[in-house]
Amino acid sequence: MTISKETFSSDCCKCSRLAKFLSEVRVTHSEYFARPVPSFGDPNARLLVVGLAPGMHGANKTGRPFTGDHAGILLYRTLFEQGFSSAAVSKSSTDNLELKNCRITNAVRCLPPKNKPIGEEIKNCNGYLLEELEELPSQSVVVSLGSVAHSSVLKALKLKQSGFPFAHGAFHKLTPDLMMIDSYHCSRYNTQTRRLTADMFSAVFLKARELLEKDELKA
């Protein structure tokens, strides 16, 4: 399948299962955003964080990635500690938090039933991820949160999955101008089971910051 760059719209309804599910959510939770969630952050950022999909009571509610759910607690705190955010807590899409040289998106822009998108939905959204990747400045870094985000980045760039195996903390030179660092997803399950600790997560973003600050990586 050839991936074409597409301009994102919160009116997207390419995936019938997701569109139907969101229409049901808008009925039961009329105050929720409940639409495809746009990316958030600095449009000129050299750090792109890629997650899986909006959470029911997180981005699906607030309209901002990783805002309102458990996963966002660790993400925004870590971004703040590493100098990528103006605040340690993302409360809502209308607060004053700003990302610095950082942008956050998801491999799938819509809330999937049971938080599990199917393969077709991941493929349908891949053109939007390609749009994000192609808009990155020279010498940028992607942090992929989980194997689905990792695989989606590779698919968008038409790179072989076997050439870049996913592993927490793994570093991949995708192109001369683009690097990727893998991390386990900062989900409630991963943090509560200690598969991912705060120190492990912080080390990923410290590595990203160091890469961006190296003289040879400056745009």
N, C-alpha and C positions, 0 to 999 in steps of 0.2 A: 504493500500500500504506500503510495506517494503522499507525503504530508505537505499540504500547501499552507502558507501563512494566511491567517484570517484575522480580521479586526474583531475584537471581542465586543459583545453587546450583552447587557443583562436581560435582553429580550430573547436570547437564544433559546430555542426549543427543539434542537436537533435530536435529542434523545427522548423518545416517546415515554419510556418508563420514568425517567427523571422529571419530565415536564408534568406528567400525570401526578406523580408523588408530590411535587411542589404545589400543584393546584389544590391538592387535598390539605397540605400543611397550611396554606393561606386561609383555608376555611376554619381549621381547628386552632390556628394561631394567627389571627388577623393582624396582630401587631408586629409580626416577624417580617424581616426582609424577604425571605422565601423566594429568591430568584437567583440566577447565576451570579456569583460573587466576583466583583472586579478585584484586580490586584491593588495593593496598597503600598505607598512609599514614594521615595525619590524617583522621578522619571528618568533621571540621569545616573542612577546608582550603578556601581560596579559590583555590588553584591546582590545576588538574587537568591532568595530562599524559596524552595519549592516544597510544598506539603502535599498531602494526599487529596483531601476534599473538605468542604465545609462541614462542621459539626452541627447537629440539630439545634442545640441551644447556644452555639457559639457564633460562627460567621453566618450561618443560615438565619440567625436571629438579628445580628447586629449589622450585617453587610460589610464587615471588615474581617479579613483573614485572621484566624486564631484569636478572635476577640470574644470573650464571654464564656469560654469553656476552659477545662483544665489544661489542655495542651498549651494554650496561650500564656499561662502563668509562667512557666519555665522559659518559653521562647522570648517573651518581651523582657523578662528580667535579665536574661543572658545578653540580649541585644543591647540593653542599657549598660550593663557592666562592661561590655566590650566597645562602647562608644558609638553604637549604631542607632540608638534611640534616645529621644529626649526625656523619656520617662520609663519607669520599670513596670508599669501596669497599663495595659490597654483596656479602657473601661467601655468605650462606645465609639461609634464612627463619628461622633460629634465632639469628642474631647479634643484637647490641644496637642495630643501626642504627635510627634513628627519623627520619621525615620531619617537617618543620616547616612547617605551613600548606601542605602539598603532598600530593597523592594521585596515584598512577599506576595507569592501567588500559590496556586494549587494545580496539581495535575488534572484534577476534575473540578469544575467550577460550581457544580450543583450538589446539594445534599443528596447522597444516595441512600436508599432504604437500608437500614441496619448498618450504615456507614461502610457499605461494601459496593463500590462501583464494579460493573462488569466490563469485560474487555472491550466491547464495542463502544461503551461510553468513554473509556480512557482514550481510545482512538479518535473518537469524534471531537474530543477536547484538545487533541494534540496540536492542532493548528494554532490555537491560542497560545500554547506554551512556546511554539516556534516563534510567534510574533514577539513574545517577551525576550527570548534568547537573541533574536536578531537585532533587537533594539539596545542590547547591552553595549556599552562602550568597549573599546579595545582593552585587553588585559583585565578581564573581569573574572569573578569567581561565583560559582553556583554551589549552594549548600542544599543537598537533596535529603529530605527527611523521610527515610524509609525506602524500601525497594521499589515501590510503585513509582514514586517521584524520580528515583534514579533511572529506572527503565524508560520512563516517559521522556526524560531529557535526551537519552541516547536515541530513542525512536525519532524524536523531532529532528535531531541532527543527522539521522541516517547512519548511525554508528552501530557496530555489532555489539550485542549484549555480552558475548563471550570475551570480548577484548577488554571489558571494563567491569569486572565482577564487583558486586556490592559487598561492602564490609564496613562496619562502623569505623570512622576515622580514616578510611582509605582516601587517597588523593589520586585524581585522574587528570592527565593532561589531554583534554578533548580535542583542542585545536591549538595552533600557536597563540591564539588570543584568548582562550577560555579554559579555565580549570574547574574541576568539580571535587567537592569534598562530601563524602557520605556520612550520614548520621542515622542512628536509630530514630524513629519518630518519637517526638516528645509527648506521646499519648499517656493517658492515665495508667493504662495497663503497664506500659514499659517503665514508667517512673515508679509506680508502686511496687512492682516486682524487682526493682533495682537492676533491670536489664540496662536501663539508662539512668545514670546518676547525674546530678547537677555538675559535678566536676568533669565527667565525660563530655557532657554537652558543651560546657564552657570551653573545653580544649579544642573542640571543632571550630568554634567561632574565633578563638584566639588565633588558630592557624589561619583562618580566612583573613583576619585583620593583618597578620604578619605578611601574608602573601600580597595583599593589596598595598602594603607599605614598602615593599621591597623596591629598590630603585629600578630594577629591570622590568617590573610589572606596571610601572606608572604609565598612564596614557600620555 
